[in-house]
Amino acid sequence: MRSMYLIGLGLFMTLAFACKKDEDSNNCEKLKGTWQLESWKEGNEELFGDTIFIGSGVLQFGELTDLHGDFTLNIDYLLGGPENLSGEYIVNSDCDEVTLTPTAGLATHYNYHFDGDLLYLDVTVNSVLTELRFKRE
């Protein structure tokens, strides 16, 4: 009886880890598409909104090939106008980190995860946590 219990537990653990890996690998593909900015926080201070600092933003991830793809990020600042960035993105093999490298700029590494149609990106620079939330278009 004890051996049946151990076999059952072993099968359960195998299936649980196999399903987790499948879910993670889909996170790479889930990035593809157009995402509307809903929140931009730096150090717990919200910078997104009609009366604050950032009026709107759109992030677009292109087709992913061998964990690489193209991206564009369009941000409309209330003071200073629009900023349009484009470049390459690279996803790590665990599909939980993405590196955005603008054509004329330095790479930034973000942790990311999904909650339904929401994409969350976060990065810490100089001890300040920046958290971005996007909704799939």
Secondary structure, DSSP 8 states (H G I E B T S, - for coil): -HHHHHHHHHHHHHHHHHHHHHHHHHHHHHT-EEEEEEEEEETTEE-BSTTSSEEEEEEEE---BTTEEEEEEEEEETTTEEEEEEEEEEE-TTSSEEEEEETTS--EEEEEEEETTEEEEEEEETTEEEEEEEEE-
